[in-house]
Amino acid sequence: MSLPRLCFAVFLLCLPAFSQYNSEPTGGIRILWRLEKLTLDIERARDAADPGVREEHYTGYPLSTDKDLRRKQMMLRYAALEEEEHLLRVVAKARDPKHRAIAATALGYSRQSQKQLDALSRAANDSDASVRRNAVRALQSLARAKPKLRDRISVPLE
Protein backbone atom coordinates (compact mmCIF):
# COMPACT_ATOMS: atom_id res chain seq x y z
CA MET A 1 0.00 0.00 0.00
CA SER A 2 1.37 3.41 -0.92
CA LEU A 3 2.02 5.98 1.77
CA PRO A 4 -0.81 8.33 0.66
CA ARG A 5 -3.30 5.45 0.69
CA LEU A 6 -2.06 4.30 4.09
CA CYS A 7 -2.40 7.85 5.48
CA PHE A 8 -5.92 8.09 4.06
CA ALA A 9 -6.86 4.71 5.58
CA VAL A 10 -5.56 5.82 8.99
CA PHE A 11 -7.48 9.09 8.63
CA LEU A 12 -10.71 7.18 7.93
CA LEU A 13 -10.14 4.94 10.94
CA CYS A 14 -9.58 7.94 13.20
CA LEU A 15 -12.46 10.00 11.78
CA PRO A 16 -15.02 8.86 14.38
CA ALA A 17 -12.77 10.23 17.13
CA PHE A 18 -13.06 13.69 15.56
CA SER A 19 -16.77 13.43 14.84
CA GLN A 20 -19.12 16.11 16.07
CA TYR A 21 -21.59 13.40 17.07
CA ASN A 22 -21.79 11.25 20.19
CA SER A 23 -20.15 7.86 20.06
CA GLU A 24 -22.52 5.01 19.34
CA PRO A 25 -23.97 3.40 22.49
CA THR A 26 -23.35 -0.29 23.09
CA GLY A 27 -26.08 -1.17 25.58
CA GLY A 28 -28.45 -4.06 25.06
CA ILE A 29 -31.53 -2.17 26.26
CA ARG A 30 -34.43 -2.11 23.80
CA ILE A 31 -37.58 -0.09 23.29
CA LEU A 32 -40.75 -1.70 24.66
CA TRP A 33 -42.78 -3.44 21.98
CA ARG A 34 -45.92 -1.39 22.67
CA LEU A 35 -44.01 1.87 22.13
CA GLU A 36 -42.56 0.56 18.89
CA LYS A 37 -46.06 -0.49 17.75
CA LEU A 38 -47.53 2.89 18.71
CA THR A 39 -44.95 4.79 16.67
CA LEU A 40 -45.59 2.50 13.68
CA ASP A 41 -49.35 3.05 14.08
CA ILE A 42 -48.75 6.81 14.12
CA GLU A 43 -46.69 6.62 10.92
CA ARG A 44 -49.44 4.61 9.21
CA ALA A 45 -52.16 6.99 10.40
CA ARG A 46 -50.08 9.96 9.22
CA ASP A 47 -49.70 8.34 5.79
CA ALA A 48 -53.46 7.62 5.62
CA ALA A 49 -54.49 11.11 6.77
CA ASP A 50 -55.73 13.79 4.42
CA PRO A 51 -52.77 15.76 2.98
CA GLY A 52 -54.27 18.99 4.34
CA VAL A 53 -54.07 17.80 7.95
CA ARG A 54 -52.07 20.04 10.27
CA GLU A 55 -50.17 19.37 13.44
CA GLU A 56 -50.52 21.67 16.40
CA HIS A 57 -47.69 22.14 18.89
CA TYR A 58 -49.31 24.20 21.64
CA THR A 59 -48.91 21.29 24.07
CA GLY A 60 -45.17 20.94 23.48
CA TYR A 61 -45.64 17.81 21.39
CA PRO A 62 -47.29 17.32 17.99
CA LEU A 63 -51.04 16.75 17.90
CA SER A 64 -52.75 16.27 14.56
CA THR A 65 -56.07 17.75 13.55
CA ASP A 66 -56.90 14.27 12.13
CA LYS A 67 -58.96 12.45 14.81
CA ASP A 68 -57.45 8.98 14.30
CA LEU A 69 -53.88 10.26 14.23
CA ARG A 70 -54.52 12.50 17.25
CA ARG A 71 -55.93 9.54 19.22
CA LYS A 72 -52.78 7.52 18.50
CA GLN A 73 -50.56 10.48 19.43
CA MET A 74 -52.41 10.78 22.76
CA MET A 75 -51.86 7.05 23.34
CA LEU A 76 -48.14 7.66 22.80
CA ARG A 77 -48.33 10.56 25.27
CA TYR A 78 -49.80 8.33 28.00
CA ALA A 79 -47.30 5.54 27.28
CA ALA A 80 -44.40 8.03 27.35
CA LEU A 81 -45.54 9.36 30.72
CA GLU A 82 -45.66 5.82 32.11
CA GLU A 83 -42.33 4.74 30.61
CA GLU A 84 -40.29 7.94 30.89
CA GLU A 85 -37.36 6.40 32.80
CA HIS A 86 -37.15 3.53 30.34
CA LEU A 87 -37.19 5.98 27.39
CA LEU A 88 -34.38 8.00 28.97
CA ARG A 89 -32.26 4.86 29.26
CA VAL A 90 -33.04 3.66 25.72
CA VAL A 91 -32.26 6.98 24.02
CA ALA A 92 -28.92 7.14 25.86
CA LYS A 93 -27.78 3.52 25.85
CA ALA A 94 -29.48 1.35 23.21
CA ARG A 95 -27.15 -0.16 20.64
CA ASP A 96 -29.89 -0.22 17.97
CA PRO A 97 -30.41 3.24 16.41
CA LYS A 98 -34.00 2.33 15.51
CA HIS A 99 -34.75 1.93 19.22
CA ARG A 100 -33.01 5.21 20.07
CA ALA A 101 -35.00 6.98 17.33
CA ILE A 102 -38.31 5.67 18.67
CA ALA A 103 -37.29 6.65 22.20
CA ALA A 104 -36.41 10.19 21.03
CA THR A 105 -39.84 10.55 19.41
CA ALA A 106 -41.64 9.19 22.47
CA LEU A 107 -39.59 11.38 24.84
CA GLY A 108 -41.02 14.37 23.03
CA TYR A 109 -44.41 13.30 24.39
CA SER A 110 -43.21 12.77 27.96
CA ARG A 111 -43.24 15.10 30.95
CA GLN A 112 -41.63 18.45 30.21
CA SER A 113 -38.57 18.65 32.42
CA GLN A 114 -34.89 19.51 32.37
CA LYS A 115 -34.17 15.77 32.27
CA GLN A 116 -36.24 15.51 29.08
CA LEU A 117 -34.50 18.54 27.52
CA ASP A 118 -31.04 17.18 28.40
CA ALA A 119 -31.79 13.72 26.97
CA LEU A 120 -33.23 15.17 23.75
CA SER A 121 -30.30 17.58 23.42
CA ARG A 122 -27.85 14.68 23.72
CA ALA A 123 -29.91 12.68 21.21
CA ALA A 124 -29.76 15.65 18.81
CA ASN A 125 -26.03 14.87 18.60
CA ASP A 126 -26.49 11.10 18.17
CA SER A 127 -24.34 9.23 15.68
CA ASP A 128 -27.50 8.21 13.76
CA ALA A 129 -29.35 10.72 11.57
CA SER A 130 -32.84 9.41 12.37
CA VAL A 131 -32.22 9.76 16.11
CA ARG A 132 -30.94 13.31 15.58
CA ARG A 133 -33.93 14.19 13.39
CA ASN A 134 -36.49 12.84 15.89
CA ALA A 135 -34.81 14.56 18.82
CA VAL A 136 -34.66 17.91 17.03
CA ARG A 137 -38.34 17.60 16.02
CA ALA A 138 -39.28 16.99 19.64
CA LEU A 139 -37.20 19.96 20.80
CA GLN A 140 -38.73 22.18 18.11
CA SER A 141 -42.23 21.28 19.31
CA LEU A 142 -41.27 22.14 22.88
CA ALA A 143 -39.71 25.43 21.80
CA ARG A 144 -42.77 26.39 19.71
CA ALA A 145 -45.09 25.79 22.64
CA LYS A 146 -42.85 27.48 25.20
CA PRO A 147 -40.40 29.93 23.60
CA LYS A 148 -38.71 30.52 26.99
CA LEU A 149 -37.44 26.92 26.83
CA ARG A 150 -35.11 27.84 23.95
CA ASP A 151 -32.63 29.20 26.51
CA ARG A 152 -32.52 25.77 28.21
CA ILE A 153 -32.02 23.80 24.96
CA SER A 154 -28.33 23.29 24.24
CA VAL A 155 -28.51 22.53 20.49
CA PRO A 156 -29.43 24.67 17.48
CA LEU A 157 -33.02 24.03 16.38
CA GLU A 158 -32.78 25.33 12.82
C-alpha positions in Angstrom: 0.0 0.0 0.0 1.4 3.4 -0.9 2.0 6.0 1.8 -0.8 8.3 0.7 -3.3 5.5 0.7 -2.1 4.3 4.1 -2.4 7.8 5.5 -5.9 8.1 4.1 -6.9 4.7 5.6 -5.6 5.8 9.0 -7.5 9.1 8.6 -10.7 7.2 7.9 -10.1 4.9 10.9 -9.6 7.9 13.2 -12.5 10.0 11.8 -15.0 8.9 14.4 -12.8 10.2 17.1 -13.1 13.7 15.6 -16.8 13.4 14.8 -19.1 16.1 16.1 -21.6 13.4 17.1 -21.8 11.3 20.2 -20.2 7.9 20.1 -22.5 5.0 19.3 -24.0 3.4 22.5 -23.3 -0.3 23.1 -26.1 -1.2 25.6 -28.5 -4.1 25.1 -31.5 -2.2 26.3 -34.4 -2.1 23.8 -37.6 -0.1 23.3 -40.7 -1.7 24.7 -42.8 -3.4 22.0 -45.9 -1.4 22.7 -44.0 1.9 22.1 -42.6 0.6 18.9 -46.1 -0.5 17.7 -47.5 2.9 18.7 -45.0 4.8 16.7 -45.6 2.5 13.7 -49.3 3.1 14.1 -48.7 6.8 14.1 -46.7 6.6 10.9 -49.4 4.6 9.2 -52.2 7.0 10.4 -50.1 10.0 9.2 -49.7 8.3 5.8 -53.5 7.6 5.6 -54.5 11.1 6.8 -55.7 13.8 4.4 -52.8 15.8 3.0 -54.3 19.0 4.3 -54.1 17.8 7.9 -52.1 20.0 10.3 -50.2 19.4 13.4 -50.5 21.7 16.4 -47.7 22.1 18.9 -49.3 24.2 21.6 -48.9 21.3 24.1 -45.2 20.9 23.5 -45.6 17.8 21.4 -47.3 17.3 18.0 -51.0 16.7 17.9 -52.7 16.3 14.6 -56.1 17.7 13.5 -56.9 14.3 12.1 -59.0 12.5 14.8 -57.5 9.0 14.3 -53.9 10.3 14.2 -54.5 12.5 17.3 -55.9 9.5 19.2 -52.8 7.5 18.5 -50.6 10.5 19.4 -52.4 10.8 22.8 -51.9 7.0 23.3 -48.1 7.7 22.8 -48.3 10.6 25.3 -49.8 8.3 28.0 -47.3 5.5 27.3 -44.4 8.0 27.4 -45.5 9.4 30.7 -45.7 5.8 32.1 -42.3 4.7 30.6 -40.3 7.9 30.9 -37.4 6.4 32.8 -37.2 3.5 30.3 -37.2 6.0 27.4 -34.4 8.0 29.0 -32.3 4.9 29.3 -33.0 3.7 25.7 -32.3 7.0 24.0 -28.9 7.1 25.9 -27.8 3.5 25.8 -29.5 1.3 23.2 -27.1 -0.2 20.6 -29.9 -0.2 18.0 -30.4 3.2 16.4 -34.0 2.3 15.5 -34.8 1.9 19.2 -33.0 5.2 20.1 -35.0 7.0 17.3 -38.3 5.7 18.7 -37.3 6.7 22.2 -36.4 10.2 21.0 -39.8 10.6 19.4 -41.6 9.2 22.5 -39.6 11.4 24.8 -41.0 14.4 23.0 -44.4 13.3 24.4 -43.2 12.8 28.0 -43.2 15.1 30.9 -41.6 18.4 30.2 -38.6 18.7 32.4 -34.9 19.5 32.4 -34.2 15.8 32.3 -36.2 15.5 29.1 -34.5 18.5 27.5 -31.0 17.2 28.4 -31.8 13.7 27.0 -33.2 15.2 23.8 -30.3 17.6 23.4 -27.8 14.7 23.7 -29.9 12.7 21.2 -29.8 15.6 18.8 -26.0 14.9 18.6 -26.5 11.1 18.2 -24.3 9.2 15.7 -27.5 8.2 13.8 -29.4 10.7 11.6 -32.8 9.4 12.4 -32.2 9.8 16.1 -30.9 13.3 15.6 -33.9 14.2 13.4 -36.5 12.8 15.9 -34.8 14.6 18.8 -34.7 17.9 17.0 -38.3 17.6 16.0 -39.3 17.0 19.6 -37.2 20.0 20.8 -38.7 22.2 18.1 -42.2 21.3 19.3 -41.3 22.1 22.9 -39.7 25.4 21.8 -42.8 26.4 19.7 -45.1 25.8 22.6 -42.9 27.5 25.2 -40.4 29.9 23.6 -38.7 30.5 27.0 -37.4 26.9 26.8 -35.1 27.8 23.9 -32.6 29.2 26.5 -32.5 25.8 28.2 -32.0 23.8 25.0 -28.3 23.3 24.2 -28.5 22.5 20.5 -29.4 24.7 17.5 -33.0 24.0 16.4 -32.8 25.3 12.8 
